[in-house]
Amino acid sequence: MGNPPDEYKLSNCLSLNIWPERLSFSDDGLSPVPSSWKGKCVTGPGFPETSCNLKIIGARMFYKGYEASHGPMDESKESKSPRDTEGHGTHTSSTAAGSLVTNASFYQYAKGEARGMAIKARIAAYKICWKNGSFNSDILAAMDQAVDDAGNSGPGAYTAVNIASWILIVGASTIDREFPADVILGDDRVFGGVSLYFGDPLTDSKLPVVYSGDCGSKYCYPGKLDSKKVAGKIVLCDRGGNARVDKGSAVKEAGGVAMILANLADSGEELVADSHLLPATMVGQKAGDKIRKYVKADPYPTATIVFRGNVIGKSLAAPHVAAFSSRGPNHLTAEILKPDVIAPGVNILAGWTGANGPTDLEIDPRRVEFNIISGTSMSCPHASGLVALLRRSPPKWTPAAIKSPLMTTAYNLDNSGKVSTDLATCKESTPFVHGSGHVDPNRALDPGLVYDIEVSDYVNFLCSIGYDTSSPC
């Protein structure tokens, strides 16, 4: 992305907050906190004032709405402080604005430099999510506080509707990196999958395979599998119904030695790697259908899983749009395209909490500095970090002027020159799936033409959709 300026703007992160000891939040080389900053570092159990530095310049938590609904928080199970005890907030914050960390990896997967989109941006972390969910009142309070802390004049009318033209909605895309783990059947057919499993490989060349639907639970719900049928075998589970890592845990607890997780029609060929507690891989719908057919037809079906590490480069067509990515049309104002853009959201390496394992399962004893996860929660901080860069060049751009180059410079072709695929359908993605296209950091910094919007434009828009007549319409 060329030579970044010495100082970037602030990245406000509303989530499950932050694990400040991670190297991604090092403040080496950063100048003093800007004098315009009005926020504070709120302390709490396990989160002393020293948790903040020149990188993390603000930290708060919001829980009044949560406690009004659920009663006093059980502090034996979660931290009533800005500390992240789940991992999501640390991952998203370090994706948006994490400092450069060399030799980062998740058990040697994705090894290399880890860096946020805006490595010198400051971070203000606002904890709004708790063990049993979050509340709009806490979210709005955090948003208001974030605006006030940053020294701005306060929230404008553009915060009223979450799918309005003034909100940047970001979908999730794949990147040109995968972690292949192949399924080899007893008849020697090979089906490609993905996995982040790190541990002892399968010792036998081929093991018996059973379909979970014949063993008590097609979706491999915990406690539902018949251990007499799955013990010592590879279990083929269907995707859907519960979390992917929960399925692996269920197989392990029932005595299974490995898992093949197969997509159904709603997930298509989207492959998301997970750090399962037992040897496991995920395959697409087409492969899953063939493996399932083999297991049911062969009287003694067998298979093995071979883990192949990291694969990077143009041999992997990317970006494609993840099947889980939210898509349009806009249900309120169809003439406003949503999503706006897509950004990397599949198999993203970033910092992780030290409070729990990479699967977030209670039985997972592992602790890691970095984790690889997927979701639009990973896409959003990529765009947020890019916004932080654009806030610097030029610094007087309005929010609309910043949003403009993100959309006008976005692209819709993958690295092979074809229109990016919608992995939910395996067909070309449409504007209702990819929006304006995939963000392009280099081009966004030099867009040529920028479209700005004034307050009067927003008012005219609101009037056109029947805004309250007591407004300035």
C-alpha positions as CSV (number, residue, x, y, z in Angstrom):
1,M,0.0,0.0,0.0
2,G,2.9,2.3,-0.6
3,N,4.5,4.3,2.2
4,P,1.9,4.9,5.0
5,P,1.9,8.2,6.8
6,D,3.5,8.5,10.3
7,E,0.2,8.9,12.1
8,Y,-3.3,7.6,11.3
9,K,-6.7,8.3,12.8
10,L,-8.5,6.5,15.6
11,S,-10.1,3.1,15.1
12,N,-13.2,2.8,17.4
13,C,-14.0,-0.9,18.0
14,L,-17.4,-1.9,19.6
15,S,-17.3,-5.6,20.4
16,L,-16.2,-8.0,23.2
17,N,-13.2,-5.8,23.7
18,I,-9.5,-6.5,23.9
19,W,-6.6,-8.5,25.3
20,P,-4.0,-5.7,25.6
21,E,-0.9,-7.9,26.2
22,R,-0.9,-9.1,22.6
23,L,2.0,-7.9,20.4
24,S,-0.6,-6.6,17.9
25,F,-1.2,-3.8,20.4
26,S,2.4,-2.8,20.9
27,D,2.9,1.0,20.9
28,D,6.5,0.9,19.7
29,G,7.3,3.9,17.5
30,L,4.0,5.8,18.2
31,S,4.0,9.4,19.2
32,P,2.1,10.8,22.2
33,V,-1.7,10.5,22.3
34,P,-3.3,13.4,20.3
35,S,-4.4,16.3,22.4
36,S,-7.9,16.2,20.9
37,W,-8.5,12.8,22.5
38,K,-11.1,13.1,25.3
39,G,-11.6,9.4,26.2
40,K,-10.3,7.4,29.1
41,C,-9.1,4.0,30.1
42,V,-11.6,2.5,32.4
43,T,-10.2,0.0,34.8
44,G,-11.7,-3.2,36.1
45,P,-10.9,-6.7,37.3
46,G,-7.8,-7.9,35.4
47,F,-7.6,-4.6,33.5
48,P,-5.4,-2.0,35.3
49,E,-4.7,1.4,33.9
50,T,-1.5,0.1,32.4
51,S,-3.5,-2.0,30.0
52,C,-3.8,1.2,27.9
53,N,-0.8,2.6,26.1
54,L,0.0,4.8,23.1
55,K,-1.8,2.2,20.9
56,I,-4.8,1.4,23.1
57,I,-5.7,4.9,24.1
58,G,-9.2,4.2,25.4
59,A,-11.2,1.3,26.9
60,R,-14.7,1.3,28.3
61,M,-17.5,-1.2,29.0
62,F,-21.3,-0.7,28.7
63,Y,-23.6,-3.1,30.6
64,K,-26.5,-1.2,32.2
65,G,-29.0,-2.5,29.6
66,Y,-27.6,-6.0,30.0
67,E,-27.9,-6.0,33.8
68,A,-31.4,-4.4,33.6
69,S,-32.5,-7.5,31.7
70,H,-30.4,-10.3,33.2
71,G,-29.6,-9.0,36.7
72,P,-26.2,-8.5,38.2
73,M,-23.4,-10.0,36.1
74,D,-21.8,-13.2,37.3
75,E,-18.2,-12.0,37.5
76,S,-16.9,-15.5,38.1
77,K,-17.8,-16.3,34.5
78,E,-17.0,-13.0,32.7
79,S,-14.9,-10.0,33.3
80,K,-16.8,-6.8,34.2
81,S,-14.0,-4.8,32.6
82,P,-12.8,-4.0,29.1
83,R,-10.9,-7.3,29.0
84,D,-11.8,-9.7,26.2
85,T,-12.6,-13.2,27.5
86,E,-14.0,-14.5,24.2
87,G,-11.6,-13.5,21.5
88,H,-13.8,-11.7,19.0
89,G,-12.9,-8.2,20.1
90,T,-9.2,-8.9,20.1
91,H,-9.4,-10.4,16.6
92,T,-11.4,-7.5,15.1
93,S,-9.3,-4.8,16.7
94,S,-6.0,-6.2,15.6
95,T,-7.4,-6.7,12.1
96,A,-8.4,-3.1,11.8
97,A,-5.4,-1.5,13.5
98,G,-3.0,-4.1,14.8
99,S,0.7,-3.3,15.0
100,L,3.1,-5.3,12.8
101,V,4.1,-8.6,14.3
102,T,6.7,-10.8,12.6
103,N,6.6,-14.7,12.6
104,A,2.9,-14.7,13.4
105,S,1.0,-17.9,12.8
106,F,-1.7,-20.3,14.1
107,Y,0.2,-23.5,14.8
108,Q,2.4,-22.7,11.7
109,Y,-0.8,-22.0,9.6
110,A,-0.7,-18.6,7.8
111,K,2.9,-18.0,9.0
112,G,4.3,-14.6,8.2
113,E,3.8,-10.9,9.1
114,A,0.5,-10.1,10.8
115,R,-0.6,-6.4,10.5
116,G,-3.8,-4.5,10.7
117,M,-5.1,-2.4,7.9
118,A,-3.8,0.8,9.6
119,I,-0.9,-0.3,11.7
120,K,-0.3,3.1,13.3
121,A,-3.9,3.9,14.1
122,R,-4.9,4.3,17.7
123,I,-7.5,1.9,19.2
124,A,-10.4,2.8,21.5
125,A,-12.2,-0.4,22.6
126,Y,-15.8,-0.3,23.8
127,K,-17.1,-3.5,25.3
128,I,-20.8,-4.0,24.5
129,C,-21.2,-7.8,24.2
130,W,-21.5,-10.1,27.2
131,K,-22.0,-13.8,27.8
132,N,-25.8,-13.8,27.2
133,G,-25.8,-11.2,24.4
134,S,-25.9,-7.4,24.0
135,F,-28.6,-4.7,24.2
136,N,-29.4,-1.8,21.9
137,S,-29.2,0.6,24.8
138,D,-25.6,-0.4,25.5
139,I,-24.7,-0.3,21.9
140,L,-26.1,3.2,21.4
141,A,-24.4,4.4,24.6
142,A,-21.1,3.1,23.3
143,M,-21.6,4.7,19.9
144,D,-22.4,8.1,21.5
145,Q,-19.4,7.7,23.8
146,A,-17.1,6.8,20.9
147,V,-18.1,9.9,19.0
148,D,-17.7,12.1,22.1
149,D,-14.3,10.6,23.0
150,A,-13.0,11.3,19.5
151,G,-13.7,15.0,19.9
152,N,-16.4,15.2,17.1
153,S,-19.5,17.3,17.4
154,G,-21.8,14.4,18.0
155,P,-23.9,11.9,16.1
156,G,-25.7,13.2,13.0
157,A,-28.9,12.1,11.4
158,Y,-27.0,9.4,9.4
159,T,-27.0,7.1,12.5
160,A,-30.8,6.6,12.3
161,V,-31.1,3.5,10.1
162,N,-28.6,0.7,9.7
163,I,-29.2,0.1,6.0
164,A,-29.4,3.7,5.0
165,S,-27.1,5.3,2.4
166,W,-24.8,6.8,5.0
167,I,-23.9,3.4,6.5
168,L,-21.1,1.3,5.1
169,I,-22.3,-2.3,4.9
170,V,-19.4,-4.8,4.3
171,G,-19.8,-8.3,2.9
172,A,-17.3,-11.1,3.3
173,S,-14.9,-12.4,0.6
174,T,-12.3,-15.1,0.4
175,I,-8.5,-14.6,-0.1
176,D,-5.9,-16.5,-2.1
177,R,-4.8,-18.6,0.9
178,E,-6.1,-22.0,1.9
179,F,-5.3,-24.8,4.3
180,P,-6.0,-28.0,2.3
181,A,-6.9,-31.2,4.0
182,D,-7.9,-34.0,1.6
183,V,-10.3,-36.8,2.1
184,I,-9.1,-40.1,0.5
185,L,-11.8,-42.8,0.2
186,G,-11.3,-46.5,0.3
187,D,-11.8,-46.6,-3.5
188,D,-8.9,-44.1,-3.8
189,R,-11.0,-41.1,-4.8
190,V,-9.7,-37.8,-3.4
191,F,-11.8,-34.9,-2.4
192,G,-10.3,-31.5,-1.4
193,G,-11.3,-29.9,1.9
194,V,-9.8,-27.4,4.4
195,S,-8.8,-27.6,8.0
196,L,-6.7,-25.9,10.7
197,Y,-6.2,-29.1,12.7
198,F,-2.8,-29.2,14.3
199,G,-1.9,-32.4,16.1
200,D,-1.1,-36.0,15.6
201,P,-2.2,-37.2,12.1
202,L,-4.3,-40.3,11.6
203,T,-2.1,-43.3,12.2
204,D,-4.0,-45.8,10.0
205,S,-3.9,-45.5,6.3
206,K,-7.7,-46.1,6.1
207,L,-10.3,-46.1,8.9
208,P,-14.0,-47.1,8.9
209,V,-16.4,-44.3,8.0
210,V,-20.0,-43.8,9.2
211,Y,-22.6,-41.2,8.3
212,S,-23.9,-39.3,11.4
213,G,-27.4,-39.5,10.1
214,D,-27.2,-43.3,10.7
215,C,-25.7,-42.7,14.2
216,G,-28.3,-40.6,15.9
217,S,-27.8,-37.1,14.6
218,K,-27.1,-35.9,11.1
219,Y,-25.9,-32.5,12.3
220,C,-23.7,-34.1,15.0
221,Y,-25.4,-32.4,18.0
222,P,-23.5,-32.9,21.3
223,G,-24.7,-35.9,23.2
224,K,-26.8,-37.2,20.4
225,L,-24.4,-39.5,18.6
226,D,-24.5,-43.3,19.4
227,S,-21.0,-44.0,20.7
228,K,-21.4,-47.7,19.9
229,K,-21.7,-46.8,16.2
230,V,-19.0,-44.0,16.0
231,A,-16.3,-45.2,18.4
232,G,-13.0,-45.6,16.6
233,K,-14.4,-44.4,13.2
234,I,-14.4,-41.3,11.0
235,V,-17.8,-39.6,11.2
236,L,-19.3,-37.8,8.2
237,C,-21.4,-34.9,9.6
238,D,-23.7,-32.5,7.8
239,R,-23.1,-28.8,8.1
240,G,-25.9,-26.7,9.7
241,G,-27.9,-26.6,12.9
242,N,-25.0,-25.9,15.3
243,A,-21.5,-24.5,15.3
244,R,-18.9,-26.4,13.2
245,V,-16.5,-26.8,16.1
246,D,-19.4,-28.1,18.2
247,K,-19.8,-31.0,15.8
248,G,-16.1,-32.0,16.1
249,S,-16.4,-31.8,19.8
250,A,-19.5,-34.1,19.7
251,V,-17.7,-36.6,17.5
252,K,-14.7,-36.6,19.9
253,E,-16.8,-37.1,23.0
254,A,-18.7,-40.0,21.4
255,G,-15.4,-41.8,20.7
256,G,-15.0,-40.9,17.0
257,V,-11.4,-40.5,15.8
258,A,-12.0,-38.0,13.0
259,M,-14.7,-36.0,11.2
260,I,-15.5,-35.1,7.7
261,L,-17.9,-32.0,7.7
262,A,-19.9,-31.8,4.5
263,N,-21.7,-28.7,3.2
264,L,-25.4,-28.9,2.2
265,A,-27.1,-26.9,-0.5
266,D,-27.4,-23.7,1.5
267,S,-23.6,-23.5,2.0
268,G,-22.6,-24.7,-1.5
269,E,-18.9,-24.8,-2.1
270,E,-17.9,-22.4,0.6
271,L,-15.0,-23.8,2.7
272,V,-14.2,-22.4,6.1
273,A,-11.2,-23.8,8.0
274,D,-11.6,-24.6,11.7
275,S,-9.2,-25.6,14.5
276,H,-11.0,-28.7,15.5
277,L,-10.0,-30.7,18.6
278,L,-9.7,-33.9,16.5
279,P,-8.5,-34.6,12.9
280,A,-11.2,-33.0,10.7
281,T,-11.8,-31.4,7.4
282,M,-14.6,-29.6,5.6
283,V,-15.7,-30.4,2.1
284,G,-18.1,-28.7,-0.3
285,Q,-21.6,-29.9,-1.2
286,K,-20.6,-31.7,-4.3
287,A,-17.9,-33.7,-2.6
288,G,-20.1,-34.3,0.4
289,D,-22.8,-35.8,-1.7
290,K,-20.4,-38.2,-3.3
291,I,-18.8,-39.2,0.0
292,R,-22.2,-39.7,1.6
293,K,-23.3,-41.9,-1.4
294,Y,-20.1,-43.9,-1.1
295,V,-20.6,-44.5,2.7
296,K,-24.2,-45.7,2.2
297,A,-23.4,-47.9,-0.9
298,D,-20.2,-49.6,0.2
299,P,-20.6,-52.4,2.8
300,Y,-17.2,-51.5,4.4
301,P,-16.5,-47.8,3.7
302,T,-13.1,-46.5,4.7
303,A,-11.2,-43.2,4.4
304,T,-8.4,-41.1,5.7
305,I,-7.6,-37.4,6.0
306,V,-4.3,-35.9,4.8
307,F,-3.4,-32.4,6.0
308,R,-1.3,-30.4,3.6
309,G,-0.5,-27.1,5.4
310,N,-0.6,-23.8,3.6
311,V,-1.3,-23.0,0.0
312,I,-0.9,-19.4,-1.3
313,G,-1.1,-17.8,-4.7
314,K,-3.0,-17.4,-7.9
315,S,-3.7,-21.1,-8.2
316,L,-6.5,-20.3,-5.8
317,A,-9.1,-18.1,-7.5
318,A,-10.0,-15.2,-5.3
319,P,-11.8,-13.2,-4.1
320,H,-15.1,-15.0,-4.0
321,V,-18.1,-14.0,-1.9
322,A,-18.7,-16.2,1.1
323,A,-22.0,-18.0,1.4
324,F,-22.5,-16.6,4.9
325,S,-22.1,-13.0,3.7
326,S,-25.2,-10.8,4.0
327,R,-26.7,-9.7,0.8
328,G,-29.3,-7.4,-0.7
329,P,-31.6,-6.1,-2.1
330,N,-32.2,-3.3,0.5
331,H,-35.6,-4.2,2.0
332,L,-36.4,-0.6,3.0
333,T,-35.2,1.5,0.0
334,A,-34.5,-0.8,-2.9
335,E,-32.9,2.0,-4.9
336,I,-30.0,2.1,-2.4
337,L,-27.6,-0.8,-3.1
338,K,-26.6,-3.0,-0.2
339,P,-24.1,-4.3,0.7
340,D,-21.8,-1.5,-0.3
341,V,-18.6,-3.4,-0.7
342,I,-17.0,-6.7,0.2
343,A,-13.7,-7.3,2.1
344,P,-11.6,-10.2,3.3
345,G,-13.6,-12.3,5.8
346,V,-12.7,-15.9,5.4
347,N,-9.8,-17.6,7.2
348,I,-8.4,-14.4,8.7
349,L,-5.4,-14.4,11.0
350,A,-5.4,-11.9,13.8
351,G,-4.8,-11.6,17.6
352,W,-6.6,-13.7,20.1
353,T,-7.6,-13.6,23.8
354,G,-5.6,-15.5,26.4
355,A,-8.8,-16.4,28.3
356,N,-9.9,-19.3,26.1
357,G,-9.0,-21.6,23.3
358,P,-9.3,-21.0,19.5
359,T,-12.6,-22.9,19.3
360,D,-14.1,-21.1,22.3
361,L,-15.2,-24.4,23.7
362,E,-14.9,-25.0,27.4
363,I,-13.1,-28.3,26.8
364,D,-10.4,-26.7,24.6
365,P,-7.2,-26.3,26.7
366,R,-5.2,-24.6,24.0
367,R,-4.1,-21.0,24.3
368,V,-2.8,-19.1,21.3
369,E,-1.4,-15.6,20.4
370,F,-3.2,-15.6,17.1
371,N,-6.3,-17.3,15.7
372,I,-7.8,-17.8,12.3
373,I,-11.6,-17.3,12.1
374,S,-14.2,-16.2,9.5
375,G,-17.2,-13.9,9.3
376,T,-18.4,-10.5,8.3
377,S,-17.0,-9.5,11.7
378,M,-13.6,-10.0,10.0
379,S,-14.6,-8.1,6.9
380,C,-15.7,-5.0,8.8
381,P,-12.4,-4.2,10.5
382,H,-10.6,-4.5,7.1
383,A,-12.9,-1.7,5.8
384,S,-12.6,0.2,9.1
385,G,-8.8,0.2,9.0
386,L,-9.0,1.4,5.4
387,V,-11.3,4.2,6.5
388,A,-8.6,5.2,9.1
389,L,-6.1,5.4,6.2
390,L,-8.4,7.5,4.1
391,R,-9.1,9.9,7.1
392,R,-5.5,10.9,6.7
393,S,-5.5,11.5,3.0
394,P,-6.8,14.1,2.8
395,P,-7.8,14.7,6.5
396,K,-10.8,17.0,5.7
397,W,-12.8,14.4,3.8
398,T,-16.3,13.9,5.1
399,P,-17.7,10.4,5.9
400,A,-19.5,10.4,2.6
401,A,-16.3,11.5,0.7
402,I,-14.5,8.6,2.4
403,K,-17.1,6.1,1.5
404,S,-17.1,7.2,-2.1
405,P,-13.6,6.0,-3.1
406,L,-14.2,2.7,-1.3
407,M,-17.1,2.1,-3.7
408,T,-16.0,3.7,-6.9
409,T,-12.6,2.0,-6.9
410,A,-13.8,-1.5,-5.9
411,Y,-13.4,-4.3,-8.4
412,N,-15.6,-7.4,-9.3
413,L,-13.0,-9.7,-10.9
414,D,-11.0,-12.5,-9.3
415,N,-7.3,-13.0,-9.9
416,S,-8.1,-15.1,-13.0
417,G,-10.0,-12.3,-14.6
418,K,-13.4,-13.8,-14.1
419,V,-16.3,-12.2,-12.2
420,S,-16.1,-13.2,-8.5
421,T,-18.2,-16.2,-7.7
422,D,-21.0,-16.3,-5.1
423,L,-20.0,-19.4,-3.2
424,A,-23.7,-20.0,-2.1
425,T,-24.7,-20.6,-5.7
426,C,-21.4,-21.2,-7.5
427,K,-22.6,-18.6,-10.1
428,E,-21.3,-15.2,-10.9
429,S,-21.9,-12.8,-8.0
430,T,-24.3,-9.9,-8.6
431,P,-24.4,-6.3,-7.1
432,F,-26.8,-7.6,-4.5
433,V,-24.1,-10.0,-3.4
434,H,-20.8,-8.0,-3.9
435,G,-22.2,-4.5,-3.8
436,S,-19.8,-2.2,-5.6
437,G,-17.2,-4.8,-5.4
438,H,-14.1,-5.7,-3.4
439,V,-12.2,-2.9,-1.7
440,D,-8.9,-1.8,-3.3
441,P,-6.7,0.0,-0.7
442,N,-4.2,1.4,-3.2
443,R,-6.8,2.7,-5.7
444,A,-9.0,4.1,-2.9
445,L,-6.2,6.4,-1.8
446,D,-6.1,7.9,-5.3
447,P,-9.6,7.7,-6.7
448,G,-9.5,10.7,-9.0
449,L,-13.2,11.7,-8.6
450,V,-14.9,11.8,-5.2
451,Y,-18.7,12.1,-4.6
452,D,-19.6,14.0,-1.5
453,I,-23.0,14.3,0.1
454,E,-24.4,17.2,2.2
455,V,-26.9,17.3,5.0
456,S,-29.5,18.7,2.6
457,D,-29.1,15.6,0.4
458,Y,-29.9,13.3,3.3
459,V,-32.9,15.4,4.3
460,N,-34.2,15.3,0.8
461,F,-33.8,11.5,0.8
462,L,-35.6,11.1,4.1
463,C,-38.5,13.3,2.8
464,S,-38.8,11.2,-0.3
465,I,-39.5,8.1,1.8
466,G,-42.1,9.7,4.0
467,Y,-40.1,11.1,6.9
468,D,-42.1,12.7,9.7
469,T,-43.7,16.0,8.6
470,S,-42.4,17.7,11.8
471,S,-38.9,17.4,10.3
472,P,-37.3,20.1,8.1
473,C,-38.8,18.5,4.9
